[in-house]
Amino acid sequence: MAIRPNFLVNERFLPLRSILQDHLQRIAETITPENFPGICDDLIWWLLKNSFKQAGADEGSVWIVDSAMKHLVISYNSGPNAGNLIGFQQKLEEGIVSLVFANEQSFVETEVYRNAHHSGKLDDKLGVTTYAMVVVPFYFLNQCRGVISGVKLMEATASAGKLLPKGPVPCGFDLDDLSTLQNAALIIRDLIDYRLLKTAVAWNQH
């Protein structure tokens, strides 16, 4: 059985805790979908890309809520169409990603195009069908600030004004894939929190 070290609280820091918390909250309020990539580093991008790959996603996105709390906005995408997708906005009243953000409950489903909450706007934009989706809430600085989503895509055919899969639907995501993205979101949360904490206390400045 491993012996846990007994770290003691330094009471000299206790009176400063509320000041630090207030400062971190002000930092959080300045983070937008546009500048979110600026608080990430190569390790975070590597972790995201490899998590999407491990889960079998054709591509994955990080959605950050805007400052007006009206839209989720794609701040990062791992796919070949990232240039067209970054900046895409989804109203908080529309789509599965917004539902996950609102209730902070993860989601995984195959034949997601049959789900009444699924928004087909991105499919229409790219001319494909999303047939499977996994979405997890994304936290940092003690608050849910977006979601991380992975999708599986296939060629589409138009039917009754909708884009549907062209051919049999392959296997979708499973609970292991969901766990992969949940774990990635937790690790990235801690990496961002640690980086912003170091920034707040000028840890790297000499």
Rosetta blueprint (number, residue, H / E / L):
1 M L
2 A L
3 I L
4 R L
5 P L
6 N L
7 F L
8 L L
9 V L
10 N L
11 E H
12 R H
13 F H
14 L H
15 P H
16 L H
17 R H
18 S H
19 I H
20 L H
21 Q H
22 D H
23 H H
24 L H
25 Q H
26 R H
27 I H
28 A H
29 E H
30 T L
31 I L
32 T L
33 P L
34 E L
35 N L
36 F H
37 P H
38 G H
39 I H
40 C L
41 D L
42 D H
43 L H
44 I H
45 W H
46 W H
47 L H
48 L H
49 K H
50 N H
51 S H
52 F H
53 K H
54 Q H
55 A H
56 G L
57 A L
58 D L
59 E E
60 G E
61 S E
62 V E
63 W E
64 I E
65 V E
66 D L
67 S L
68 A L
69 M L
70 K L
71 H E
72 L E
73 V E
74 I E
75 S E
76 Y E
77 N E
78 S L
79 G L
80 P L
81 N L
82 A H
83 G H
84 N H
85 L H
86 I L
87 G L
88 F L
89 Q E
90 Q E
91 K E
92 L L
93 E L
94 E L
95 G H
96 I H
97 V H
98 S H
99 L H
100 V H
101 F H
102 A H
103 N H
104 E L
105 Q L
106 S L
107 F E
108 V E
109 E E
110 T E
111 E L
112 V H
113 Y H
114 R H
115 N L
116 A L
117 H L
118 H L
119 S L
120 G L
121 K H
122 L H
123 D H
124 D H
125 K H
126 L H
127 G L
128 V E
129 T E
130 T E
131 Y E
132 A E
133 M E
134 V E
135 V E
136 V E
137 P E
138 F E
139 Y E
140 F E
141 L L
142 N L
143 Q E
144 C E
145 R E
146 G E
147 V E
148 I E
149 S E
150 G E
151 V E
152 K E
153 L E
154 M E
155 E E
156 A E
157 T E
158 A E
159 S E
160 A L
161 G L
162 K E
163 L E
164 L E
165 P E
166 K L
167 G L
168 P L
169 V L
170 P L
171 C L
172 G L
173 F L
174 D L
175 L H
176 D H
177 D H
178 L H
179 S H
180 T H
181 L H
182 Q H
183 N H
184 A H
185 A H
186 L H
187 I H
188 I H
189 R H
190 D H
191 L H
192 I H
193 D H
194 Y H
195 R H
196 L H
197 L H
198 K H
199 T H
200 A H
201 V L
202 A L
203 W L
204 N L
205 Q L
206 H L
